[in-house]
């Protein structure tokens, strides 16, 4: 599956956890189910590996979002267009008992 979108400002929670994310505004996401996915992101003719979260941020009682942590990227992506290629689903969206438990799970997700 391929998704195109633009990076918009989020609430900054990913960065506070040590995993800054690109929050994506898109129109074409109707067929994607909530969950965490491995993905590749095309930006400026280069591909970057990423972990994508789509759905409600249950641990923080936040609304539905689409956000990506890029494993090998440093820089500012605000207002940039990205093309995202979904590889496979890693797990369903979960609520964690603490931020520390969430960080542990994010590390496991990235390894997958």
DSSP file (Angstrom, degrees, kcal/mol; ACC not computed):
  #  RESIDUE AA STRUCTURE BP1 BP2  ACC     N-H-->O    O-->H-N    N-H-->O    O-->H-N    TCO  KAPPA ALPHA  PHI   PSI    X-CA   Y-CA   Z-CA
    1    1 A X              0   0    0      0, 0.0    85,-2.5     0, 0.0     2,-0.4   0.000 360.0 360.0 360.0 141.5    0.0    0.0    0.0
    2    2 A X  E     -A   85   0A   0     83,-0.2     2,-0.4    26,-0.0    83,-0.2  -0.958 360.0-173.6-120.3 135.5    1.2    3.5   -0.8
    3    3 A X  E     -A   84   0A   0     81,-2.8    81,-3.6    -2,-0.4     2,-0.4  -0.986   6.6-160.5-126.9 136.0    0.2    6.7    1.0
    4    4 A X  E     +A   83   0A   0     -2,-0.4    23,-0.5    79,-0.2    24,-0.4  -0.937  27.9 139.3-114.0 141.6    1.1   10.2    0.1
    5    5 A X  E     -A   82   0A   0     77,-2.2    77,-3.0    -2,-0.4     2,-0.4  -0.980  44.6-106.1-166.3 175.7    0.9   13.1    2.6
    6    6 A X  E     -AB  81  25A   0     19,-2.1    19,-2.8    -2,-0.3     2,-0.4  -0.905  35.7-113.6-116.3 143.7    2.4   16.2    4.1
    7    7 A X  E     - B   0  24A   0     73,-2.2    72,-2.8    70,-0.4     2,-0.3  -0.625  39.4-179.0 -80.3 127.5    4.2   16.5    7.4
    8    8 A X  E     - B   0  23A   0     15,-3.1    15,-0.7    -2,-0.4     2,-0.2  -0.804  35.7 -83.9-122.5 164.4    2.3   18.6    9.9
    9    9 A X        -     0   0    0     -2,-0.3     2,-0.1    13,-0.1    13,-0.1  -0.479  46.8-172.5 -70.3 133.8    3.0   19.7   13.5
   10   10 A X        -     0   0    0     -2,-0.2    -1,-0.1    11,-0.2    57,-0.0  -0.231  43.5 -83.3-106.5-159.2    2.0   17.2   16.1
   11   11 A X        -     0   0    0     -2,-0.1    -2,-0.1     1,-0.0     0, 0.0   0.472  55.1-120.9 -92.0  -1.0    2.0   17.4   19.9
   12   12 A X  S  > S+     0   0    0      9,-0.1     4,-1.5     1,-0.0     3,-0.1   0.512  73.8 127.7  80.8   4.2    5.7   16.6   20.3
   13   13 A X  H  >  +     0   0    0      1,-0.2     4,-1.3     2,-0.2     6,-0.2   0.880  68.0  56.3 -64.3 -39.1    5.1   13.5   22.5
   14   14 A X  H  4>S+     0   0    0      1,-0.2     5,-2.9     2,-0.2     4,-0.5   0.916 106.6  49.7 -59.3 -44.2    7.3   11.2   20.3
   15   15 A X  H >45S+     0   0    0      1,-0.2     3,-1.0     3,-0.2     5,-0.2   0.867 106.5  55.3 -62.6 -37.3   10.3   13.5   20.7
   16   16 A X  H 3<5S+     0   0    0     -4,-1.5    -1,-0.2     1,-0.2    -2,-0.2   0.786 108.1  50.0 -66.3 -26.4    9.9   13.5   24.4
   17   17 A X  T 3<5S-     0   0    0     -4,-1.3    -1,-0.2    -3,-0.4    -2,-0.2   0.517 125.3-102.4 -87.6  -5.9   10.0    9.7   24.4
   18   18 A X  T < 5S+     0   0    0     -3,-1.0     2,-0.3    -4,-0.5    -3,-0.2   0.529 100.8  94.2  96.5   7.5   13.2    9.7   22.3
   19   19 A X      < -     0   0    0     -5,-2.9    -3,-0.1    -6,-0.2    -4,-0.1  -0.674  61.8-159.8-132.6  77.4   11.4    8.8   19.0
   20   20 A X        -     0   0    0     -2,-0.3    50,-0.4    -5,-0.2     2,-0.3  -0.351  16.4-157.2 -61.4 134.3   10.6   12.0   17.1
   21   21 A X        -     0   0    0     48,-0.2     2,-0.7    -2,-0.1    48,-0.2  -0.817  19.7-129.7-116.9 154.2    7.8   11.4   14.6
   22   22 A X  E     - C   0  68A   0     46,-3.0    46,-2.0    -2,-0.3     2,-0.5  -0.911  26.4-145.6 -96.3 117.3    6.6   12.9   11.4
   23   23 A X  E     -BC   8  67A   0    -15,-0.7   -15,-3.1    -2,-0.7     2,-0.5  -0.748  17.5-148.5 -87.1 128.1    2.9   13.5   11.7
   24   24 A X  E     -B    7   0A   0     42,-3.0     2,-0.6    -2,-0.5    42,-0.4  -0.835  13.6-159.0-109.0 131.0    1.2   13.0    8.3
   25   25 A X  E     +B    6   0A   0    -19,-2.8   -19,-2.1    -2,-0.5     2,-0.3  -0.937  32.9 156.3-101.9 122.7   -1.9   14.7    6.9
   26   26 A X        -     0   0    0     -2,-0.6     3,-0.2   -21,-0.2   -21,-0.1  -0.957  42.8-154.2-145.7 160.7   -3.3   12.6    4.1
   27   27 A X  S    S+     0   0    0    -23,-0.5     2,-0.8    -2,-0.3     3,-0.3   0.641  84.6  67.1-105.4 -22.4   -6.6   11.9    2.3
   28   28 A X        +     0   0    0    -24,-0.4    -1,-0.1     1,-0.2   -24,-0.1  -0.501  62.8 102.1-107.6  64.9   -6.0    8.3    1.1
   29   29 A X    >   +     0   0    0     -2,-0.8     3,-1.6    -3,-0.2    -1,-0.2   0.227  37.3 117.9-125.9  12.6   -5.9    6.1    4.2
   30   30 A X  T 3  S+     0   0    0     -3,-0.3    -1,-0.1     1,-0.3    -2,-0.1   0.770  77.3  46.6 -55.7 -32.8   -9.3    4.6    4.1
   31   31 A X  T 3  S+     0   0    0     -3,-0.1     2,-0.5     2,-0.1    -1,-0.3   0.486  87.2 100.4 -94.8  -2.3   -8.2    1.0    3.7
   32   32 A X    <   -     0   0    0     -3,-1.6     2,-0.2     3,-0.0     3,-0.1  -0.715  63.9-143.5 -86.9 127.8   -5.4    0.9    6.4
   33   33 A X        -     0   0    0     -2,-0.5    21,-0.1     1,-0.1    -2,-0.1  -0.543  34.2 -85.0 -85.8 156.9   -6.5   -0.6    9.7
   34   34 A X  S    S+     0   0    0     -2,-0.2     2,-0.3    19,-0.1    21,-0.2  -0.300  80.7  86.7 -58.7 139.7   -5.2    0.7   13.1
   35   35 A X  E    S-D   54   0A   0     19,-2.5    19,-2.7    57,-0.2     2,-0.4  -0.959  75.5 -69.0 160.8-174.4   -1.8   -0.5   14.1
   36   36 A X  E     -DE  53  91A   0     55,-2.7    54,-3.6    -2,-0.3    55,-1.5  -0.945  50.0-178.7-112.0 132.2    1.9   -0.3   14.0
   37   37 A X  E     -DE  52  89A   0     15,-2.7    15,-2.9    -2,-0.4     2,-0.3  -0.903  30.6-121.4-130.1 152.8    3.6   -1.1   10.7
   38   38 A X  E     +DE  51  88A   0     50,-2.6    49,-2.7    -2,-0.3    50,-0.8  -0.751  46.8 168.2 -84.9 147.3    7.1   -1.3    9.2
   39   39 A X  E     -DE  50  86A   0     11,-2.3    11,-2.5    -2,-0.3     2,-0.4  -0.956  35.3-131.8-152.2 167.7    7.4    1.1    6.2
   40   40 A X  E     -DE  49  85A   0     45,-2.1    45,-3.3    -2,-0.3     2,-0.5  -0.974  22.4-153.0-122.5 143.0    9.7    2.8    3.8
   41   41 A X  E     -DE  48  84A   0      7,-2.8     7,-2.1    -2,-0.4     2,-0.6  -0.970   3.7-149.2-123.3 128.8    9.5    6.5    3.1
   42   42 A X  E     +DE  47  83A   0     41,-3.3    41,-1.7    -2,-0.5     2,-0.3  -0.859  27.8 159.9 -97.4 122.2   10.5    8.3   -0.1
   43   43 A X  E >   -D   46   0A   0      3,-2.7     3,-1.3    -2,-0.6    39,-0.1  -0.964  69.3 -11.8-144.7 123.7   11.7   11.8    0.4
   44   44 A X  T 3  S-     0   0    0     -2,-0.3     3,-0.1     1,-0.3    -1,-0.1   0.905 127.3 -55.1  51.7  48.0   13.9   13.8   -2.0
   45   45 A X  T 3  S+     0   0    0      1,-0.2     2,-0.4     0, 0.0    -1,-0.3   0.669 117.9 107.5  62.6  20.1   14.6   10.6   -4.1
   46   46 A X  E <   -D   43   0A   0     -3,-1.3    -3,-2.7     2,-0.0     2,-0.4  -0.963  62.2-135.6-126.0 146.7   15.9    8.7   -1.1
   47   47 A X  E     -D   42   0A   0     -2,-0.4     2,-0.4    -5,-0.2    -5,-0.2  -0.833  18.6-171.5-102.4 139.2   14.3    5.9    0.8
   48   48 A X  E     -D   41   0A   0     -7,-2.1    -7,-2.8    -2,-0.4     2,-0.2  -0.982  22.6-123.4-127.5 139.1   14.3    5.7    4.6
   49   49 A X  E     +D   40   0A   0     -2,-0.4    22,-2.3    -9,-0.2    23,-0.6  -0.546  41.2 170.6 -77.8 147.0   13.1    2.8    6.9
   50   50 A X  E     -DF  39  70A   0    -11,-2.5   -11,-2.3    20,-0.2     2,-0.5  -0.971  38.1-128.4-152.7 167.3   10.5    3.7    9.4
   51   51 A X  E     -DF  38  69A   0     18,-2.2    18,-2.8    -2,-0.3     2,-0.4  -0.992  31.4-158.0-118.0 126.8    7.9    2.5   11.9
   52   52 A X  E     -DF  37  68A   0    -15,-2.9   -15,-2.7    -2,-0.5     2,-0.5  -0.879   8.9-164.3-112.9 136.0    4.4    3.9   11.4
   53   53 A X  E     +DF  36  67A   0     14,-3.0    14,-2.5    -2,-0.4     2,-0.4  -0.981   9.9 178.9-116.8 127.3    1.6    4.2   13.9
   54   54 A X  E     +DF  35  66A   0    -19,-2.7   -19,-2.5    -2,-0.5     2,-0.3  -0.984  45.0  37.3-130.0 122.9   -1.9    4.7   12.7
   55   55 A X  E    S- F   0  65A   0     10,-2.2    10,-2.1    -2,-0.4     2,-0.1  -0.866  96.5 -21.9 138.4-169.5   -4.8    5.0   15.1
   56   56 A X  E     - F   0  64A   0     -2,-0.3     2,-1.5     8,-0.3     8,-0.2  -0.442  55.2-124.8 -71.5 145.6   -5.6    6.5   18.5
   57   57 A X  E > > + F   0  62A   0      6,-0.8     5,-2.1     5,-0.7     3,-1.0  -0.677  36.4 179.7 -87.8  82.8   -2.7    7.2   20.9
   58   58 A X  G > 5S+     0   0    0     -2,-1.5     3,-0.7     1,-0.3    37,-0.2   0.808  71.3  58.3 -61.8 -35.9   -4.3    5.1   23.6
   59   59 A X  G 3 5S+     0   0    0     35,-0.5    -1,-0.3     1,-0.2    36,-0.1   0.828 118.6  32.8 -64.4 -30.1   -1.6    5.6   26.2
   60   60 A X  G < 5S-     0   0    0     -3,-1.0    -1,-0.2     3,-0.1    -2,-0.2   0.306 107.0-121.4-109.0   7.4   -2.0    9.4   26.0
   61   61 A X  T < 5 +     0   0    0     -3,-0.7     2,-0.2    -4,-0.5    -3,-0.2   0.904  62.1 151.1  52.4  45.3   -5.8    9.4   25.4
   62   62 A X  E   < - F   0  57A   0     -5,-2.1    -5,-0.7     1,-0.2    -1,-0.2  -0.630  47.1 -95.5-106.0 165.0   -5.2   11.3   22.1
   63   63 A X  E     -     0   0A   0     -2,-0.2    -6,-0.8    -7,-0.2    -1,-0.2  -0.061  57.0 -68.1 -70.6 175.0   -7.1   11.4   18.9
   64   64 A X  E     + F   0  56A   0     -8,-0.2     2,-0.3   -10,-0.1    -8,-0.3  -0.410  62.8 165.5 -67.0 136.3   -6.4    9.3   15.8
   65   65 A X  E     - F   0  55A   0    -10,-2.1   -10,-2.2    -2,-0.1     2,-0.5  -0.968  36.3-136.1-147.4 163.7   -3.1   10.1   14.0
   66   66 A X  E     + F   0  54A   0    -42,-0.4   -42,-3.0    -2,-0.3     2,-0.3  -0.987  37.9 163.8-120.8 117.0   -0.7    8.8   11.4
   67   67 A X  E     -CF  23  53A   0    -14,-2.5   -14,-3.0    -2,-0.5     2,-0.4  -0.982  21.0-156.3-140.0 149.2    2.9    9.3   12.5
   68   68 A X  E     -CF  22  52A   0    -46,-2.0   -46,-3.0    -2,-0.3     2,-0.6  -0.982   8.6-154.4-130.3 133.8    6.2    7.8   11.4
   69   69 A X  E     - F   0  51A   0    -18,-2.8   -18,-2.2    -2,-0.4     2,-0.6  -0.943  20.4-148.2-101.0 118.5    9.5    7.4   13.2
   70   70 A X  E >   - F   0  50A   0     -2,-0.6     3,-0.8   -50,-0.4   -20,-0.2  -0.787   1.7-154.8 -91.0 123.7   12.3    7.4   10.6
   71   71 A X  T 3  S+     0   0    0    -22,-2.3    -1,-0.1    -2,-0.6   -21,-0.1   0.835  87.7  27.8 -68.3 -35.1   15.2    5.2   11.7
   72   72 A X  T 3  S+     0   0    0    -23,-0.6     2,-0.4     2,-0.0    -1,-0.2  -0.183  98.4  99.5-125.7  40.4   17.9    6.8    9.7
   73   73 A X    <   -     0   0    0     -3,-0.8     2,-0.4   -24,-0.1    -3,-0.1  -0.987  38.4-179.7-131.7 138.1   16.9   10.4    9.2
   74   74 A X        +     0   0    0     -2,-0.4     2,-0.3     2,-0.1    -3,-0.0  -0.999  44.9  62.0-129.8 135.9   17.8   13.6   11.0
   75   75 A X  S    S-     0   0    0     -2,-0.4     2,-0.5     0, 0.0    -2,-0.1  -0.845  82.9 -57.1 142.2-178.0   16.3   17.0   10.0
   76   76 A X        +     0   0    0     -2,-0.3    -2,-0.1     1,-0.1     0, 0.0  -0.874  36.8 172.7-103.5 124.3   13.1   19.0    9.7
   77   77 A X    >   +     0   0    0     -2,-0.5     3,-2.4     3,-0.1   -70,-0.4   0.339  26.9 141.8-110.9   4.2   10.3   17.6    7.6
   78   78 A X  T 3  S+     0   0    0      1,-0.3   -70,-0.2   -72,-0.1     3,-0.1  -0.218  78.8   3.9 -54.2 133.0    7.6   20.1    8.4
   79   79 A X  T 3  S+     0   0    0    -72,-2.8     2,-0.3     1,-0.2    -1,-0.3   0.562 101.0 132.4  68.4  11.9    5.4   20.9    5.4
   80   80 A X    <   -     0   0    0     -3,-2.4   -73,-2.2   -73,-0.1     2,-0.4  -0.686  58.3-121.0 -93.0 148.1    7.3   18.4    3.2
   81   81 A X  E     -A    6   0A   0     -2,-0.3     2,-0.3   -75,-0.2   -75,-0.2  -0.733  32.6-173.3 -86.9 133.5    5.6   15.9    1.0
   82   82 A X  E     -A    5   0A   0    -77,-3.0   -77,-2.2    -2,-0.4     2,-0.5  -0.943  20.2-148.3-126.0 148.6    6.3   12.2    1.7
   83   83 A X  E     -AE   4  42A   0    -41,-1.7   -41,-3.3    -2,-0.3     2,-0.5  -0.985  21.1-161.1-114.0 124.3    5.4    9.0    0.0
   84   84 A X  E     -AE   3  41A   0    -81,-3.6   -81,-2.8    -2,-0.5     2,-0.6  -0.900   8.3-161.0-112.9 130.2    5.0    6.1    2.4
   85   85 A X  E     -AE   2  40A   0    -45,-3.3   -45,-2.1    -2,-0.5     2,-0.4  -0.947  16.2-141.7-111.4 115.3    5.1    2.4    1.4
   86   86 A X  E     + E   0  39A   0    -85,-2.5   -47,-0.2    -2,-0.6     3,-0.1  -0.627  21.3 178.5 -77.9 126.2    3.5    0.1    4.0
   87   87 A X  E     -     0   0A   0    -49,-2.7     2,-0.3    -2,-0.4   -48,-0.2   0.917  55.7 -30.8 -92.0 -66.7    5.5   -3.1    4.3
   88   88 A X  E     - E   0  38A   0    -50,-0.8   -50,-2.6     0, 0.0     2,-0.4  -0.995  58.7-100.1-155.1 156.9    3.8   -5.2    7.0
   89   89 A X  E     - E   0  37A   0     -2,-0.3   -52,-0.3   -52,-0.2     3,-0.1  -0.631  27.1-175.5 -79.3 132.5    1.8   -4.9   10.2
   90   90 A X  E     -     0   0A   0    -54,-3.6     2,-0.3     1,-0.4   -53,-0.2   0.831  61.7 -32.9 -93.9 -43.0    3.8   -5.4   13.4
   91   91 A X  E     - E   0  36A   0    -55,-1.5   -55,-2.7     3,-0.0    -1,-0.4  -0.979  64.1 -86.9-167.4 169.9    1.0   -5.2   16.0
   92   92 A X        -     0   0    0     -2,-0.3   -57,-0.2   -57,-0.2     2,-0.2  -0.413  57.6 -84.0 -80.6 164.1   -2.3   -3.7   16.9
   93   93 A X        -     0   0    0    -59,-0.2     2,-0.3   -39,-0.1    -1,-0.1  -0.494  56.4-173.4 -66.9 137.6   -2.6   -0.3   18.7
   94   94 A X        -     0   0    0     -2,-0.2   -35,-0.5    -3,-0.1     2,-0.5  -0.908  26.7-127.8-132.9 159.0   -2.3   -0.8   22.5
   95   95 A X        -     0   0    0     -2,-0.3     2,-0.3   -37,-0.2   -38,-0.0  -0.943  28.7-154.0-104.7 131.3   -2.6    1.2   25.7
   96   96 A X        -     0   0    0     -2,-0.5     3,-0.0     1,-0.1     6,-0.0  -0.753  19.9-129.3-106.9 153.5    0.4    0.9   28.0
   97   97 A X  S    S+     0   0    0     -2,-0.3     2,-0.3     1,-0.1    -1,-0.1   0.695  88.1   5.3 -74.4 -19.1    0.5    1.4   31.7
   98   98 A X  S  > S-     0   0    0      1,-0.1     4,-1.8     0, 0.0     5,-0.1  -0.976  73.3-107.0-156.0 165.7    3.4    3.9   31.6
   99   99 A X  H  > S+     0   0    0     -2,-0.3     4,-2.5     1,-0.2     5,-0.2   0.862 119.3  57.6 -63.3 -35.6    5.6    5.8   29.2
  100  100 A X  H  > S+     0   0    0      2,-0.2     4,-2.1     1,-0.2    -1,-0.2   0.894 105.5  48.7 -63.6 -40.9    8.4    3.5   30.1
  101  101 A X  H  > S+     0   0    0      2,-0.2     4,-2.0     1,-0.2    -1,-0.2   0.887 111.0  51.4 -65.8 -38.7    6.4    0.4   29.0
  102  102 A X  H  X S+     0   0    0     -4,-1.8     4,-2.6     2,-0.2    -2,-0.2   0.922 108.4  50.9 -63.0 -44.7    5.6    2.3   25.7
  103  103 A X  H  X S+     0   0    0     -4,-2.5     4,-2.2     1,-0.2    -2,-0.2   0.906 108.6  52.3 -60.7 -42.6    9.3    3.0   25.1
  104  104 A X  H  X S+     0   0    0     -4,-2.1     4,-1.7     1,-0.2    -1,-0.2   0.919 111.8  46.4 -58.3 -43.9   10.2   -0.7   25.6
  105  105 A X  H  X S+     0   0    0     -4,-2.0     4,-2.7     2,-0.2    -2,-0.2   0.892 108.6  54.5 -68.8 -39.0    7.5   -1.7   23.1
  106  106 A X  H  X S+     0   0    0     -4,-2.6     4,-2.4     1,-0.2    -1,-0.2   0.911 107.2  51.8 -60.6 -41.7    8.6    0.9   20.6
  107  107 A X  H  X S+     0   0    0     -4,-2.2     4,-1.7     1,-0.2    -1,-0.2   0.905 110.7  47.7 -61.1 -41.3   12.2   -0.4   20.8
  108  108 A X  H  X S+     0   0    0     -4,-1.7     4,-1.6     2,-0.2    -2,-0.2   0.909 110.6  52.3 -64.5 -42.2   10.8   -4.0   20.1
  109  109 A X  H  < S+     0   0    0     -4,-2.7    -2,-0.2     1,-0.2    -1,-0.2   0.903 107.7  51.4 -60.8 -42.3    8.7   -2.6   17.2
  110  110 A X  H  < S+     0   0    0     -4,-2.4    -1,-0.2     1,-0.2    -2,-0.2   0.878 106.0  54.6 -64.7 -38.4   11.8   -1.0   15.6
  111  111 A X  H  <        0   0    0     -4,-1.7    -1,-0.2     1,-0.3    -2,-0.2   0.868 360.0 360.0 -63.0 -35.2   13.8   -4.2   15.8
  112  112 A X     <        0   0    0     -4,-1.6    -1,-0.3    -5,-0.1    -2,-0.2   0.494 360.0 360.0 -70.6 360.0   11.0   -6.0   13.9
